Amino acid sequence: MYTKNSMIPIDETALSAVVGGRAAAEKVQIVSCCQFCKVRSSASSQTDANVIGKAATGDCYDFEGWEGNWARIRYGSHTGYVRKDYVTLFRSK
């Protein structure tokens, strides 16, 4: 994980600049959940998308790309998915 102090926020223009499913950012920070949000095994909130962990507000993860309304992240040794509206993209300093 990374701390907010080692991140540079990316503006909305950069956020929408997606090439091949991957945005210009390298990290994603959890910003909009009460205490934590669920990290799922696939880009779905249905029961087929197992919860593989929890991400707390302020936690940062490697960003791997977008899948619809989901951010694909590196969660430990796994690929995980967090709802897009819970994250902000950052570029490492």
Secondary structure, DSSP 8 states (H G I E B T S, - for coil): ---GGGEEE--HHHHH-EETTEES-SEEEE-SSSSEEEEESSS-SSTTS-EEEEEETT-EEEEEEEETTEEEEEETTEEEEEEGGGEEEEEE-
